Amino acid sequence: MTQYPNLKEIEDRPMRSWNVDGLQELIMGVLWILWGGLWLIGQELPKGKLYQVYWLVVPVMLALSGFAGNWVVRRLKQRVTFPRSGYVALREPTRRERIGTAVLAIVVALTLAAVIVRGRPEAVEHMITPVVGVILSLSFVVASLKQRAPHFLVLAGVALALGIALGALRTGWMSLNWLFVVLGVVAAISGAIRLSRFVRENGVPVEGA
């Protein structure tokens, strides 16, 4: 009896291979620790010249760090992952996927803007952490489904729990910054464990063997 290849399994293979090493979570976690940490430091600085310079430089650093993070992930995959699992090129998103992502981002942004405009400043400040926690949790769920990465569901649960717990403290923007720091620590530890396991279980092939 002829056995036909499982086309769905073949289609999903690049996604699973791209997420097999934990590098995405590790670098993402480090970036979130950096972002949350820098905002926490900035809030503690006394108002003055240093404060003004700090808030001129830090937003630019944070914007550039996102691009740097993607570059670091790709470089590490070339050095660590591809020699062990083979080269994997991710499929470029279709036009429909790009439009869907853009629409989702716009809806989220408009929702946050409406909450801020309609609400009292102190009320908005206290509810921003739970709202961001829910958004991050949903983002992890979507990433888990799209990238065939069930481990992202753990981060989705952590993001939701942290958003609710830290929001209950009612410390405003401070709790939002701690949300990124703590979630970043969890993501970095998770990524480091998965990366260590991947390297341990997949030795570099000997040339000419």
N, C-alpha and C positions, 0 to 999 in steps of 0.2 A: 504494500500500500504506500503510495507516494505521500511523503510528508512535506508540506509547504512551510516555508519559513514564516516565523511570526513577525509580520511587518511592524506591529506596534512595539514589540520588544526591540527591534532594530532601530526604530525611530527614537525610542527613549534612551538608547544606550549612550549617546553623547551627553545628554543631560546628567545621567547617573555618573558617568566618568568624570564630568566636570566638577561634581560635588563630592567625589569620593574621598578627598584628602583633607577636608576641614579648613583649607586656606581661606576660603571666603569668610567663614565665621571669625577666624582668628584676626584677620586684617580689619574686618568690620568692627569687631569688638575693640581693637586698639584705637581705631578712629573715634568711636563713641566715647571711650574713656578720655581721649584727648579733647574732644568737643565739650563734653560735660565738665571736665576738669578746668579747662580754660575759662569757661563761663563762671564757674564757682570762684575761681581766683579773681576774676575781674570784678565780681560783685563785692569782694572784700577789700578792694583797693580804696584808699582815701581819695576823695575828689580832688583833682588838681591836674598838673601837667602830665604826670605819669599815667593817670587815669585816661586822659584824652588820647595820648599816644597809644596806649594799650588797646583801646576800642577802635582806633583807626587801623591798627595792624592785625589784630586777631581775626576779624571777619574775613579779611583777605586770606589769611593762613588757613582758616577753616574751609573756605571755598576751594583753595588749591589742594588741600589735603584729600578731598574726595577724588580728584583726578589722579593724585599721587598714589592713592590706595589701589585704584584699578591697575595702574602700571606695576605696582609691587606684586599684586596677585599674579599677573601674567608672567612677570619675570621669575617668580618663585615656581610657578607651574613648569616653566621651561627647564629649570634647574632641578626640581625635586620630583614633580609628578610625571611629566611626559617620559623621562628615561625609564620609569617603572611601569607605567600603564599604557604607554604609546600616546602619540599626539592625538588630541581631540580638538576639533574646531566646532564651536557652537554655531547653530543655525542662526542667521541674522533674523531679527523679528520682522514679520510681515507688516505691510502698511496698515492692515486692520488692527494688528496688535499694538503698533505705535499709536494709532488714533485712540484705541481703547485706553491705553495707559495715560495718554494726555488728558482724555475726558475725565478719567478717574481722579487725576491730580487736580484738575480744575474744580471738580465737584467738592473734593476735600478742602481745597483752599477757600472756595466760596462759603462752604459750611462754617469753617473756622472764622472767616471774616464776618459772617452774619452773627455768629455767637458773640464775637467781640464788640460789634457795633450795637447790637441790641441789649447786651448785658452791661451791668455795672462793672467798672474796672476791677474792683476787689473780687466780685463774683467770678469774673472771667479768669482772674489770676488763680483762683482756687480750683477751678474746674479744668484748667488747661492740661494738667498732668494726666487725669483719667482719660481725657479726650485723646491725647497723644498716645497713651498706652493702648487704647482701643485701635487707633489707626495703625500703630506698629504691629499689633497682634494680627490684624487683618492682612497687613502686608506680608507677614511671615506665612500666613495660611495660603495666600495666593502664590507666593514663591514656592512653597512646599508642593503645591499642585502642579505649577507650571514647570518646575525644575526637577520633578520626581525626587524630592528631597524630604522624606518624612521627618528627619531630625529637626527641621525648621518648626515643626508643630510644638516641640518642647519650648523653643524660644518664643513662640506665639503665646503659650500659656504663661511663661515668665513675664513677658511684656504686659499682659493683661493684669496679672496679679500685682506687679509692681505699680502699674498705673493706679489701681484701686487703693493699694496700701499706702503709697506715698501721697496720693491725693487726699486721703483721709487725714493726713497730718496737717493739711491746710497751711503749708508754708509757701505757697505760690510758686514763683519761678524757681526758687531754690529746689523744691521737690522735683521739678521738671529736669533740672540739671543732674540731680542725683539719680533720676530714672535712667538717663543715658549712661552715667558712670557705672551703675550697678548692672544694668543690662549689658553694657560693654564688657564688664568683667566676666559675666556668665558666658557670653558669646565667645570671648577670647579663650577661656578655659576649655569650653566645649570644642572649639576649633583645634586647640593645641593637643587635646587628648586624641581627637580623631586623626590629626596629622601624625602624631607619634605612632598610633596603631597602624596607619597606612604605610609609614616608612618601615616599621618593624616587620610587617607582613609581606612587603614587596621589595625585595632586594634589587639593587641596580644590576641589570643583566651584564654579564662579562662579554666584552667585545670579542667576536670571532668564535664564541662558544656555539 
